[in-house]
């Protein structure tokens, strides 16, 4: 595609480049996108993304979708749903955020991030239309809105049989919410982004439940009472069917196994799926698996149009192949180094419980770098019982909490003797490894890097994890 439109005022091009030439490399595109409104700055309007979809010919309507919202567990659940659909020989597109290492991770085809070349090609294809929308709207398209447009266009171009779409924030006003998903999934709701979504789980659920479409199926995790009531109210208003964890589906049994856990799940059709192994740690991942299975069953009509169950062997095969980078991921041994993207108190609590259940650490050191707009004290308090000491640090983004401020909060929670300050993440990891080894029991020593998806992504790069 080509256009004679004026150059995008938000474009930053390499020094000496011809302004008439399109942006080509991934890094140049990232720089250009970074000049737009960031993901944590939102305006409650779908006008811009709808305008982009209209001018692109409504690519998001070229395939059926499964839409996922909630506070924690969205990406892991999306990856499980994708794996199940792939195993049943459907071509999938998956859109998730934020990314751990590369922005290309956000747009995946058949379980793999699109290539840098394809990412750049997709951007170049729709860039003229992005400019048109920018010129027509009072506010230019945001970073997340552009990426959402790219994902929907890439999935239509592929083409995919089904897309698995994770919201960026909230639901009703999220840029992804221009789809008519046959199945909506709501993972557990807790307090996060309270300045934008509401100060109670019930208020937050108002925004989250906005992804439930008329006549569709809503697959809902166990929720706080006020959130559950809000979700059910929305479902009644739009005549949607609700499948509730613990009622219509759920986890019947789980036990810790080597490298993960073994589950028995009950599906929407009432049938049981026994001996389902998932190579992920923590009770929360078992519940994510139940959500994912119910969503895929609902997509195929199990529990509504027909009873019964999906092919059990294929379900087992799918779950056995699931991965979720940066979610209690082991990246080193002797001492063990874990990465986990917990960034709010509830996420930290489930991570702490999972670490205690799955790992027999005699000495665990935390490396924590958080964003400044989070409930940092709540995160620190959740981790305090399992950490012998904590090394506070900061990641490289502008949203990172300054290390001195983080240290002050950590001292309040851990006490001065248990807090070490290392402004650079690489130094912080080295310091934590040294502290973990001090007891001389490498088999029982560990390091947990956590506090932010960005911190975990940068640690992954430093530790050479592919």
C-alpha positions as CSV (number, residue, x, y, z in Angstrom):
1,X,0.0,0.0,0.0
2,X,1.2,3.5,-0.6
3,X,-0.1,7.0,0.1
4,X,0.8,10.6,-0.7
5,X,-0.4,11.7,2.8
6,X,1.7,14.2,4.7
7,X,4.4,12.7,6.9
8,X,3.2,11.6,10.3
9,X,4.0,14.4,12.8
10,X,4.8,11.7,15.4
11,X,7.4,10.1,13.3
12,X,11.1,10.0,14.3
13,X,13.3,8.9,11.5
14,X,17.0,8.0,11.5
15,X,19.3,11.0,11.0
16,X,19.8,11.7,7.3
17,X,16.9,9.5,6.2
18,X,14.6,10.7,3.4
19,X,11.3,11.8,5.0
20,X,9.4,10.5,1.9
21,X,10.7,6.9,2.6
22,X,8.7,4.6,4.8
23,X,10.0,3.6,8.2
24,X,11.4,0.1,7.7
25,X,13.3,-1.4,10.7
26,X,11.7,-2.6,13.9
27,X,13.7,-0.2,16.1
28,X,12.6,2.8,14.0
29,X,9.0,1.7,14.2
30,X,9.3,1.3,18.0
31,X,10.7,4.8,18.3
32,X,7.9,6.2,16.2
33,X,5.3,4.3,18.2
34,X,6.8,5.5,21.5
35,X,6.0,9.1,20.6
36,X,2.3,8.3,20.8
37,X,0.2,8.2,24.0
38,X,1.6,5.4,26.2
39,X,-0.4,2.4,27.4
40,X,-1.0,3.9,30.8
41,X,-2.6,7.0,29.4
42,X,-6.1,6.3,28.2
43,X,-9.2,8.3,27.1
44,X,-12.5,6.5,27.4
45,X,-13.4,6.4,23.8
46,X,-13.5,3.9,20.9
47,X,-13.9,6.5,18.3
48,X,-10.3,6.4,17.1
49,X,-10.0,2.6,16.8
50,X,-13.4,2.4,15.2
51,X,-12.3,5.0,12.6
52,X,-9.2,3.0,11.9
53,X,-11.1,-0.3,11.6
54,X,-13.6,1.4,9.3
55,X,-10.9,2.7,7.0
56,X,-9.2,-0.7,6.9
57,X,-12.4,-2.5,5.9
58,X,-13.2,-4.0,9.4
59,X,-10.5,-6.6,9.5
60,X,-11.5,-7.7,13.0
61,X,-14.7,-9.2,11.5
62,X,-12.9,-11.5,9.2
63,X,-12.6,-14.2,11.9
64,X,-14.3,-15.3,15.2
65,X,-12.7,-14.2,18.4
66,X,-12.3,-15.2,22.1
67,X,-11.9,-12.1,24.2
68,X,-10.1,-12.1,27.6
69,X,-10.2,-9.6,30.5
70,X,-9.5,-9.7,34.2
71,X,-6.8,-8.5,36.5
72,X,-4.3,-11.4,36.7
73,X,-3.8,-14.5,34.6
74,X,-4.9,-13.0,31.2
75,X,-1.8,-13.8,29.2
76,X,-1.3,-17.3,30.7
77,X,-5.0,-18.1,29.9
78,X,-4.7,-16.7,26.4
79,X,-1.7,-18.9,25.7
80,X,-3.5,-22.0,27.0
81,X,-6.5,-21.2,24.8
82,X,-4.3,-20.7,21.8
83,X,-2.5,-24.0,22.5
84,X,-5.8,-25.9,22.7
85,X,-7.0,-24.4,19.5
86,X,-3.8,-25.1,17.7
87,X,-3.9,-28.7,18.8
88,X,-7.4,-29.0,17.3
89,X,-5.8,-27.9,14.0
90,X,-7.1,-24.3,13.9
91,X,-4.9,-21.5,12.7
92,X,-4.8,-18.9,15.5
93,X,-3.8,-15.3,16.0
94,X,-3.1,-14.2,19.6
95,X,-2.8,-10.6,20.8
96,X,-1.5,-10.0,24.3
97,X,0.2,-7.3,26.3
98,X,2.5,-6.1,27.6
99,X,5.4,-7.9,26.0
100,X,8.2,-9.5,28.0
101,X,11.2,-8.8,25.6
102,X,10.2,-7.8,22.1
103,X,7.1,-5.9,20.9
104,X,6.6,-8.6,18.3
105,X,5.5,-11.0,21.0
106,X,2.2,-9.1,21.2
107,X,1.1,-10.4,17.8
108,X,1.4,-14.1,17.4
109,X,0.4,-16.5,14.6
110,X,0.0,-20.2,15.5
111,X,1.7,-19.8,18.8
112,X,4.8,-17.9,17.5
113,X,5.5,-14.1,17.5
114,X,5.4,-12.7,14.1
115,X,8.8,-11.9,12.6
116,X,10.4,-8.5,12.8
117,X,10.0,-8.2,9.0
118,X,6.3,-9.1,9.1
119,X,5.8,-6.7,12.0
120,X,7.4,-3.9,10.0
121,X,5.5,-4.9,6.8
122,X,2.2,-4.8,8.7
123,X,3.0,-1.4,10.1
124,X,3.9,0.0,6.7
125,X,0.7,-1.4,5.2
126,X,-1.5,0.5,7.6
127,X,0.6,3.5,8.3
128,X,-1.1,5.7,5.6
129,X,-4.5,4.9,7.2
130,X,-3.1,5.6,10.7
131,X,-2.1,9.1,9.4
132,X,-5.6,9.7,8.0
133,X,-7.2,8.8,11.3
134,X,-4.7,11.0,13.2
135,X,-5.7,14.0,11.0
136,X,-9.4,13.4,11.5
137,X,-9.5,12.9,15.3
138,X,-9.0,15.4,18.1
139,X,-6.4,13.1,19.6
140,X,-4.0,10.9,17.6
141,X,-4.2,7.2,17.9
142,X,-2.3,5.9,20.9
143,X,0.5,3.3,21.0
144,X,-1.9,0.6,22.0
145,X,-4.5,1.5,19.5
146,X,-2.0,1.3,16.6
147,X,-0.8,-2.1,17.8
148,X,-4.4,-3.3,18.1
149,X,-5.0,-2.2,14.5
150,X,-1.9,-3.9,13.4
151,X,-2.9,-7.2,15.1
152,X,-6.4,-7.2,13.6
153,X,-5.0,-6.5,10.2
154,X,-2.3,-9.1,10.5
155,X,-4.8,-11.8,11.5
156,X,-7.1,-11.0,8.6
157,X,-4.2,-11.1,6.2
158,X,-2.9,-14.4,7.5
159,X,-5.8,-15.4,7.5
160,X,-6.5,-17.0,10.9
161,X,-9.4,-19.3,11.8
162,X,-9.8,-17.7,15.3
163,X,-8.2,-14.9,17.2
164,X,-7.5,-14.9,21.0
165,X,-7.6,-11.3,22.1
166,X,-6.4,-10.0,25.5
167,X,-7.5,-6.5,26.6
168,X,-4.9,-4.0,27.4
169,X,-6.7,-2.4,30.4
170,X,-10.3,-2.7,31.5
171,X,-12.8,-3.8,28.9
172,X,-15.6,-1.5,27.8
173,X,-13.3,1.3,26.6
174,X,-10.3,-0.9,25.7
175,X,-9.2,-0.5,22.1
176,X,-9.6,-4.3,21.6
177,X,-13.4,-4.0,22.3
178,X,-14.4,-3.5,18.6
179,X,-14.8,-7.2,18.2
180,X,-18.0,-9.2,18.7
181,X,-16.5,-12.2,20.5
182,X,-18.5,-15.4,20.6
183,X,-16.8,-16.2,23.9
184,X,-15.7,-13.7,26.6
185,X,-13.4,-14.8,29.4
186,X,-13.0,-12.9,32.7
187,X,-10.1,-14.0,34.9
188,X,-10.0,-13.1,38.6
189,X,-10.6,-9.4,39.3
190,X,-8.6,-7.6,42.0
191,X,-7.5,-4.1,42.7
192,X,-5.2,-2.7,40.0
193,X,-5.3,0.5,37.9
194,X,-7.7,1.9,40.6
195,X,-7.1,5.4,39.4
196,X,-8.6,4.5,36.0
197,X,-11.0,1.6,36.6
198,X,-12.5,2.1,40.1
199,X,-11.6,1.7,43.7
200,X,-13.5,-1.5,44.4
201,X,-13.6,-4.8,42.6
202,X,-17.3,-4.2,41.9
203,X,-16.5,-0.9,40.2
204,X,-13.7,-2.5,38.2
205,X,-16.0,-5.3,37.1
206,X,-18.3,-2.7,35.5
207,X,-15.5,-1.9,33.0
208,X,-14.3,-5.5,32.7
209,X,-17.7,-6.9,32.0
210,X,-18.1,-4.6,29.1
211,X,-16.5,-7.1,26.8
212,X,-19.5,-9.5,27.2
213,X,-21.5,-9.3,24.0
214,X,-25.2,-9.8,23.4
215,X,-26.1,-13.5,23.1
216,X,-22.5,-14.6,23.7
217,X,-21.0,-16.9,26.3
218,X,-19.1,-15.5,29.3
219,X,-16.7,-17.8,31.0
220,X,-16.0,-16.4,34.4
221,X,-13.4,-17.3,37.1
222,X,-14.2,-17.2,40.8
223,X,-14.7,-13.6,41.8
224,X,-15.2,-11.4,44.8
225,X,-18.9,-11.1,45.5
226,X,-19.4,-7.5,44.3
227,X,-17.5,-8.3,41.0
228,X,-19.6,-11.5,40.5
229,X,-22.8,-9.6,41.0
230,X,-21.8,-6.9,38.5
231,X,-20.8,-9.5,35.9
232,X,-24.1,-11.4,36.2
233,X,-26.0,-8.1,35.9
234,X,-24.2,-7.3,32.7
235,X,-24.9,-10.8,31.3
236,X,-28.6,-10.4,32.1
237,X,-28.7,-7.0,30.4
238,X,-27.3,-8.4,27.1
239,X,-28.9,-11.9,27.3
240,X,-25.5,-13.6,27.5
241,X,-25.0,-17.1,28.9
242,X,-22.7,-17.3,31.9
243,X,-20.4,-20.3,32.8
244,X,-19.1,-19.9,36.3
245,X,-16.0,-21.6,37.7
246,X,-17.0,-23.8,40.6
247,X,-20.5,-24.2,39.1
248,X,-20.6,-25.1,35.4
249,X,-16.9,-26.0,35.2
250,X,-13.8,-26.1,37.4
251,X,-10.8,-27.8,38.9
252,X,-11.8,-31.1,40.6
253,X,-8.3,-32.2,41.7
254,X,-4.7,-31.0,41.5
255,X,-1.5,-32.3,42.8
256,X,2.1,-31.0,42.5
257,X,4.2,-33.0,40.0
258,X,7.7,-32.8,38.8
259,X,8.0,-29.7,36.6
260,X,4.4,-28.7,37.1
261,X,1.1,-30.1,38.3
262,X,-1.4,-32.9,37.4
263,X,-5.1,-31.9,37.1
264,X,-8.5,-33.3,36.8
265,X,-10.8,-30.7,35.2
266,X,-14.6,-30.6,34.8
267,X,-15.8,-29.1,31.5
268,X,-19.0,-27.4,30.5
269,X,-20.5,-30.6,29.3
270,X,-20.2,-32.1,32.7
271,X,-17.4,-34.6,31.6
272,X,-14.2,-34.9,33.5
273,X,-10.7,-34.6,32.0
274,X,-8.3,-36.6,34.0
275,X,-4.5,-36.8,34.1
276,X,-4.0,-33.3,32.6
277,X,-0.4,-32.2,33.1
278,X,0.6,-28.6,32.9
279,X,4.2,-27.6,33.1
280,X,3.4,-24.5,35.2
281,X,3.5,-23.9,38.9
282,X,0.8,-22.6,41.3
283,X,-2.8,-23.2,42.0
284,X,-3.7,-20.1,40.0
285,X,-2.4,-21.8,36.8
286,X,-4.7,-24.7,37.5
287,X,-7.7,-22.3,37.6
288,X,-6.4,-20.6,34.4
289,X,-6.4,-24.0,32.8
290,X,-10.0,-24.6,33.8
291,X,-11.0,-21.2,32.3
292,X,-9.1,-22.0,29.1
293,X,-10.7,-25.4,28.7
294,X,-14.2,-24.0,29.3
295,X,-13.6,-21.2,26.8
296,X,-12.5,-23.6,24.1
297,X,-15.4,-26.0,24.8
298,X,-17.8,-23.1,24.6
299,X,-16.2,-22.0,21.3
300,X,-16.8,-25.5,19.9
301,X,-20.4,-25.6,21.3
302,X,-19.8,-28.1,24.1
303,X,-22.2,-27.5,27.0
304,X,-24.7,-25.6,24.9
305,X,-25.3,-27.0,21.4
306,X,-24.1,-30.4,22.5
307,X,-23.0,-32.3,25.6
308,X,-20.0,-34.5,25.9
309,X,-16.4,-33.3,25.8
310,X,-13.4,-32.5,23.6
311,X,-10.9,-35.2,22.6
312,X,-9.2,-35.9,25.9
313,X,-5.9,-37.0,24.4
314,X,-5.7,-33.7,22.4
315,X,-6.5,-31.7,25.5
316,X,-3.7,-33.5,27.4
317,X,-1.4,-32.9,24.5
318,X,-2.2,-29.2,24.4
319,X,-1.8,-28.5,28.1
320,X,1.5,-30.5,28.3
321,X,2.9,-28.1,25.7
322,X,1.9,-24.8,27.4
323,X,4.5,-22.3,28.3
324,X,4.1,-18.8,29.9
325,X,7.4,-16.9,29.9
326,X,8.0,-14.7,32.9
327,X,5.5,-16.6,35.0
328,X,7.4,-18.5,37.7
329,X,9.9,-19.4,34.9
330,X,13.1,-21.1,35.9
331,X,16.0,-19.6,33.9
332,X,19.0,-20.8,35.9
333,X,20.1,-23.5,38.3
334,X,22.6,-23.5,41.2
335,X,21.2,-21.3,42.5
336,X,17.8,-21.4,41.0
337,X,16.7,-18.1,39.4
338,X,13.0,-17.6,39.0
339,X,11.3,-14.9,37.0
340,X,7.7,-13.8,37.7
341,X,5.9,-10.8,36.4
342,X,3.7,-10.2,39.5
343,X,3.1,-6.5,39.8
344,X,0.1,-6.0,42.1
345,X,-0.6,-7.4,45.6
346,X,-3.0,-10.2,44.5
347,X,-0.5,-11.3,41.8
348,X,2.3,-11.3,44.4
349,X,0.2,-13.3,46.9
350,X,-0.5,-16.1,44.4
351,X,3.2,-16.1,43.3
352,X,4.4,-16.4,46.9
353,X,2.0,-19.3,47.5
354,X,3.1,-21.0,44.3
355,X,6.8,-20.6,45.3
356,X,6.2,-22.1,48.7
357,X,4.2,-25.0,47.2
358,X,6.5,-25.9,44.3
359,X,10.0,-25.1,45.5
360,X,11.8,-26.2,48.6
361,X,14.0,-23.1,49.1
362,X,15.9,-22.8,52.3
363,X,17.0,-19.3,51.4
364,X,15.2,-17.2,48.8
365,X,16.4,-13.7,47.8
366,X,14.2,-11.3,46.0
367,X,15.1,-8.8,43.2
368,X,12.3,-6.3,43.0
369,X,11.9,-3.5,40.5
370,X,8.4,-2.0,40.2
371,X,6.5,0.7,38.3
372,X,5.7,3.9,40.2
373,X,1.9,3.7,39.7
374,X,1.4,0.4,41.5
375,X,0.6,-0.6,45.1
376,X,4.2,-1.2,45.9
377,X,3.8,-1.7,49.6
378,X,1.1,-4.3,49.0
379,X,3.5,-6.2,46.6
380,X,6.4,-6.0,49.2
381,X,4.1,-7.2,52.0
382,X,3.0,-10.2,49.9
383,X,6.5,-11.3,49.3
384,X,8.0,-10.6,52.7
385,X,7.2,-14.0,54.3
386,X,9.1,-16.0,51.7
387,X,12.1,-13.7,51.1
388,X,15.2,-13.8,53.4
389,X,16.4,-10.5,51.9
390,X,15.4,-8.3,49.1
391,X,17.6,-6.4,46.5
392,X,15.7,-3.4,45.3
393,X,16.4,-2.0,41.8
394,X,14.8,-0.4,38.8
395,X,14.2,-1.2,35.2
396,X,15.1,1.1,32.3
397,X,11.7,2.6,31.6
398,X,10.3,6.0,32.6
399,X,7.5,4.3,34.5
400,X,10.0,2.6,36.9
401,X,9.8,3.6,40.6
402,X,13.1,5.3,41.6
403,X,15.3,2.9,43.5
404,X,15.6,5.2,46.5
405,X,11.8,5.5,46.8
406,X,11.4,1.7,46.5
407,X,14.2,1.2,49.0
408,X,12.4,3.4,51.6
409,X,9.2,1.4,51.2
410,X,11.1,-1.9,51.4
411,X,12.8,-0.9,54.6
412,X,9.4,-0.2,56.1
413,X,8.3,-3.8,55.2
414,X,11.5,-5.8,55.6
415,X,13.6,-3.8,58.0
416,X,16.8,-2.1,57.1
417,X,19.0,-5.2,57.7
418,X,17.1,-7.2,55.0
419,X,17.2,-4.6,52.2
420,X,20.1,-4.1,49.7
421,X,20.0,-1.3,47.1
422,X,21.4,-1.8,43.6
423,X,20.2,0.7,41.0
424,X,21.3,-1.4,38.0
425,X,19.4,-4.6,37.3
426,X,22.5,-6.6,36.4
427,X,24.2,-5.7,39.6
428,X,21.1,-6.5,41.5
429,X,20.9,-10.0,40.1
430,X,24.6,-10.5,40.9
431,X,24.1,-9.3,44.4
432,X,21.1,-11.6,44.9
433,X,23.0,-14.6,43.7
434,X,25.8,-13.8,46.1
435,X,23.4,-13.5,49.0
436,X,21.6,-16.7,48.0
437,X,24.9,-18.6,48.1
438,X,26.0,-17.3,51.5
439,X,24.4,-20.2,53.3
440,X,26.4,-22.7,51.2
441,X,23.4,-24.8,50.2
442,X,23.1,-24.2,46.5
443,X,20.4,-26.9,46.2
444,X,18.2,-24.9,48.5
445,X,19.1,-21.4,47.5
446,X,17.1,-19.3,45.1
447,X,16.6,-15.9,43.5
448,X,13.2,-14.5,42.6
449,X,13.2,-11.6,40.1
450,X,9.8,-9.8,40.1
451,X,7.7,-6.6,40.5
452,X,7.1,-5.8,36.8
453,X,6.8,-7.3,33.4
454,X,9.5,-4.9,32.2
455,X,11.9,-5.9,35.0
456,X,11.3,-9.6,34.2
457,X,11.8,-9.0,30.5
458,X,15.1,-7.1,31.0
459,X,16.3,-9.9,33.4
460,X,15.4,-12.5,30.8
461,X,17.7,-10.7,28.3
462,X,20.5,-10.3,30.8
463,X,20.3,-14.0,31.7
464,X,20.3,-15.1,28.0
465,X,17.0,-16.9,28.1
466,X,15.5,-17.7,24.7
